[in-house]
Amino acid sequence: MTTQKIYNFMGLRKIAAGLSIALLLISIASLAINGLKFGLDFTGGSLIEVGFEQEPDLNGLRDKLQSAGYDDAVVQTFGSPVDILIRMGVAHDPKLGDQVLQTLQSGEAQELTLRRNEYVGAQVGEELREQGGLGMLLALFMVMVYVAFRFQLKFSVGAVTALAHDVLIVLGVFSVLQLDFDLTVLAALLAVIGYSLNDTIVVSDRIRENFRKLRKSDSVEIMNVSLSQTLGRTLVTSLTTLLVLMALAIFGGEMIHGFAIALLIGVCVGTYSSIYVAANALIMLGICKEDLMPPEKPEGDEVDEMP
């Protein structure tokens, strides 16, 4: 019968806490100074749809638009390989569609058709920012309530600390690198919350179980045992998820590139936070056996056993 190897995760908790604090400070500072580079979904701009007779080379189309001065143009397929959607963060002009069509037509043997030339107002973007932010705050609040009922208040604080840690670091990476932040990235952030929460609950469940089983061990030892027992499951889940996300980031196209990048960062940070941030927060909050032991029944409530 094999014995579970126990790793001293909590021996590095002070180093991990310093790393997390440093990353959070960098993220908050970048968000305060640089902000986020909002995409067309949030800032408003022009949408132009062009139909081709044959499948075009997207990189060639981007080069043509950049040569014509449309540096921020986002080119992607829309529904089929011959339908091309172009998004630009420029002021709307009724003649913009014809100008873009003329630019793309140069050097093309096939005939191009302008199918749509629309404007997305900034007012829509403001509403999306507000609703998205409120949705994220509501998700964190509901997580805190659920974990408090499912486990204990200290577990709830640890879980929400880990989730806020993950979200802030993902936002910080997008701010530092000035990557486009659009609706797909916002959806990825909500997915990161779900992924990290699932990981944290698995670890918390094992911690609670071991606090009741290993009554002679201290809190740090129980954390190490619990994290070691769930390490295999955590690594397998994370690695398989990362493989899928890497494929999406490389081959998924421009439309979901930001979504895949946000999830790649979120899964890595979420795996780390489930091991160190949530468990570290529990130790800092002074979690002990008395917090998790079931209440003792009064002596008068004992019932005689049936024969």
C-alpha positions in Angstrom: 0.0 0.0 0.0 1.6 3.3 -1.2 2.0 6.2 1.2 0.9 9.7 -0.1 4.0 12.0 -0.4 3.4 15.2 1.5 4.9 18.4 0.1 5.7 21.4 2.3 3.6 23.9 0.3 3.1 26.2 3.3 6.9 26.4 3.9 6.9 28.8 0.9 3.8 30.8 2.0 5.7 33.9 2.9 7.5 34.0 -0.4 4.2 33.3 -2.2 2.5 36.1 -0.3 5.3 38.5 -1.3 5.0 37.5 -4.9 1.2 37.9 -4.9 1.4 41.4 -3.2 4.0 42.5 -5.8 1.9 41.3 -8.7 -1.2 43.0 -7.3 0.6 46.3 -6.8 2.0 46.2 -10.3 -1.5 45.4 -11.7 -3.3 48.1 -9.6 -0.6 50.7 -10.5 -0.8 49.9 -14.3 -4.6 50.0 -14.2 -4.4 53.4 -12.4 -1.8 54.8 -14.8 -2.4 53.1 -18.2 -5.9 51.8 -17.8 -7.3 49.2 -20.1 -7.1 49.4 -23.9 -10.9 49.0 -24.5 -11.9 47.4 -27.8 -14.6 48.6 -30.2 -17.3 46.9 -28.1 -16.7 49.5 -25.3 -15.3 52.6 -27.1 -17.5 52.7 -30.2 -16.4 52.8 -33.8 -17.2 51.6 -37.3 -18.2 48.1 -38.5 -17.7 47.3 -42.2 -18.7 44.0 -43.8 -17.2 43.1 -47.2 -18.1 40.1 -49.3 -15.5 38.2 -51.4 -16.0 35.7 -54.2 -13.2 33.6 -53.0 -11.5 33.2 -49.6 -9.1 36.1 -49.1 -5.8 36.2 -47.2 -6.5 38.0 -43.9 -2.9 39.0 -43.3 -2.8 40.6 -46.8 -6.0 42.6 -46.1 -4.6 43.8 -42.8 -1.4 45.0 -44.6 -3.5 46.9 -47.1 -5.5 48.6 -44.4 -2.4 49.5 -42.4 -0.7 50.9 -45.6 -3.8 53.1 -46.1 -3.5 54.5 -42.6 -6.1 52.3 -40.8 -3.6 51.0 -38.1 -6.2 49.9 -35.6 -8.4 47.9 -38.0 -9.4 44.4 -36.8 -10.0 42.0 -39.7 -11.8 38.7 -39.2 -14.1 36.2 -40.9 -17.8 36.6 -40.2 -19.9 33.5 -40.6 -18.1 32.1 -43.6 -14.5 32.4 -45.1 -15.7 34.8 -47.8 -17.5 37.2 -45.5 -15.0 39.6 -43.9 -15.8 41.9 -40.9 -13.6 44.9 -40.3 -13.8 46.9 -37.1 -12.3 50.3 -36.7 -12.1 52.7 -33.8 -12.5 55.7 -36.0 -15.3 58.3 -36.2 -18.1 57.1 -38.5 -18.2 58.4 -42.0 -20.9 57.4 -44.6 -18.1 57.2 -47.2 -15.8 55.1 -45.0 -17.2 51.8 -46.4 -16.5 52.8 -50.0 -13.0 54.0 -49.1 -12.2 50.7 -47.4 -13.7 48.7 -50.2 -11.5 50.7 -52.7 -8.4 50.0 -50.6 -9.1 46.3 -50.4 -10.0 46.0 -54.1 -6.5 47.1 -55.2 -4.6 44.1 -56.5 -7.6 41.8 -56.2 -8.8 39.9 -59.3 -12.2 39.1 -57.7 -15.1 41.4 -57.2 -15.8 42.8 -53.7 -19.2 43.7 -52.3 -19.9 46.2 -49.5 -22.6 44.6 -47.4 -22.6 46.7 -44.3 -21.3 50.1 -43.0 -22.5 50.7 -39.5 -21.5 52.7 -36.4 -21.4 51.4 -32.8 -21.9 54.3 -30.4 -19.8 54.8 -27.3 -23.0 55.0 -25.2 -23.4 51.2 -25.8 -19.8 50.8 -24.6 -20.4 52.7 -21.4 -23.5 50.5 -20.6 -21.4 47.4 -21.3 -18.7 48.5 -18.9 -21.1 49.2 -16.1 -23.1 46.1 -16.6 -20.0 43.9 -16.9 -18.4 45.4 -13.8 -21.6 45.0 -11.8 -22.0 41.4 -13.0 -18.4 40.6 -11.8 -19.0 42.2 -8.4 -22.3 40.3 -8.0 -20.5 37.0 -9.0 -17.9 37.6 -6.2 -20.6 38.4 -3.7 -22.6 35.3 -4.5 -19.5 33.2 -4.3 -18.8 34.6 -0.8 -22.3 33.8 0.3 -22.2 30.3 -1.1 -18.8 29.3 0.4 -19.9 30.8 3.8 -22.9 28.5 3.8 -21.1 25.5 2.3 -18.1 25.6 4.5 -17.4 28.4 7.0 -16.9 32.2 7.0 -13.1 32.0 7.0 -13.2 29.8 3.9 -15.5 32.3 2.3 -13.0 35.1 2.8 -10.1 33.0 1.5 -12.1 32.0 -1.6 -13.1 35.6 -2.5 -9.5 36.8 -1.8 -8.2 34.2 -4.3 -10.8 35.1 -6.9 -10.2 38.9 -6.6 -6.4 38.1 -6.8 -6.9 36.2 -10.0 -9.1 38.8 -11.7 -6.9 41.7 -10.8 -3.8 40.0 -12.1 -5.5 39.1 -15.4 -6.6 42.8 -15.8 -3.1 43.9 -14.8 -1.5 41.8 -17.6 -3.9 43.3 -20.1 -3.1 46.7 -18.8 0.7 46.3 -18.8 0.8 44.8 -22.3 -2.0 47.0 -23.6 -3.9 44.1 -25.1 -7.4 44.8 -26.4 -10.1 44.4 -23.8 -13.4 43.5 -25.4 -16.5 41.5 -24.5 -14.8 38.2 -25.2 -12.1 39.1 -22.5 -14.9 40.1 -20.1 -16.5 36.7 -20.7 -13.1 35.0 -20.1 -12.8 36.9 -16.7 -16.2 35.4 -15.6 -15.0 32.0 -16.8 -11.8 32.4 -14.7 -13.9 33.1 -11.6 -15.8 29.9 -12.2 -12.6 27.8 -12.9 -10.7 29.2 -9.9 -13.8 28.8 -7.6 -14.1 25.1 -8.6 -10.4 24.5 -7.8 -10.7 26.4 -4.5 -13.8 24.4 -3.4 -12.1 21.1 -4.1 -9.1 22.1 -2.0 -11.3 23.6 0.8 -13.4 20.4 1.0 -10.3 18.3 1.5 -9.0 20.8 4.1 -12.3 20.6 6.1 -12.2 16.8 5.9 -8.6 16.6 7.2 -9.3 19.0 10.0 -11.8 16.5 11.3 -9.7 13.4 10.6 -6.2 14.6 11.6 -7.0 15.9 15.1 -3.4 15.8 16.4 -1.9 17.8 13.5 -1.6 21.6 13.4 -3.1 23.9 10.8 0.0 24.2 8.6 0.5 20.4 8.5 -3.2 19.8 7.6 -2.8 22.4 4.8 0.2 20.5 3.4 -1.5 17.2 3.6 -4.7 18.5 1.9 -2.8 20.3 -0.9 -0.6 17.3 -1.6 -3.7 15.0 -1.8 -5.4 17.3 -4.4 -2.2 18.2 -6.3 -2.6 15.4 -8.9 -6.2 16.4 -9.7 -5.3 20.1 -9.8 -2.3 19.6 -12.2 -4.2 17.2 -14.6 -7.2 19.6 -14.8 -4.9 22.6 -15.4 -2.7 21.0 -17.9 -5.5 19.6 -20.0 -7.3 23.0 -19.9 -4.1 24.8 -20.9 -3.5 22.5 -23.9 -7.0 23.4 -25.3 -6.5 27.1 -24.6 -3.1 27.1 -26.3 -4.7 25.6 -29.4 -7.4 28.2 -29.4 -4.9 31.0 -29.0 -2.7 29.8 -31.9 -5.4 28.5 -34.3 -8.6 30.0 -33.1 -8.3 33.3 -35.1 -8.4 36.9 -34.1 -12.0 36.9 -32.8 -11.3 34.7 -29.8 -7.6 35.4 -29.4 -8.1 37.8 -26.4 -10.5 35.2 -24.9 -7.9 32.5 -25.1 -5.1 34.7 -23.7 -7.2 35.8 -20.8 -8.1 32.3 -19.9 -4.5 31.1 -20.3 -3.4 33.7 -17.8 -6.4 33.0 -15.5 -5.9 29.2 -15.4 -2.2 29.6 -14.5 -2.9 32.2 -11.8 -6.0 30.4 -10.6 -4.1 27.1 -10.1 -1.5 29.0 -8.1 -4.0 30.9 -6.0 -5.9 27.7 -5.1 -2.7 26.4 -3.6 -1.2 29.5 -2.0 -3.6 32.4 -1.8 -6.7 30.6 -0.4 -4.8 28.3 1.9 -2.5 31.1 3.0 -5.5 33.3 3.8 -7.0 30.6 6.0 -3.8 30.4 8.0 -3.6 34.2 8.4 -7.3 34.1 9.6 -6.3 31.6 12.3 -8.4 28.6 11.0 -8.4 25.8 13.6 -10.2 22.6 14.4 -12.8 24.3 16.6 -14.0 26.2 13.5 -14.9 23.0 11.7 -15.7 20.5 14.3 -19.4 19.6 14.3 -21.2 20.8 17.5 -21.5 18.3 20.3 -24.9 17.1 21.2 -26.1 17.9 24.7 -26.1 14.9 27.1 -29.8 15.0 27.5 -30.3 14.5 23.7 -28.6 11.1 23.6 -31.0 8.4 22.4 -30.7 4.8 23.6 -29.5 2.4 20.9 -32.0 -0.1 19.6 -31.0 -3.7 20.1 
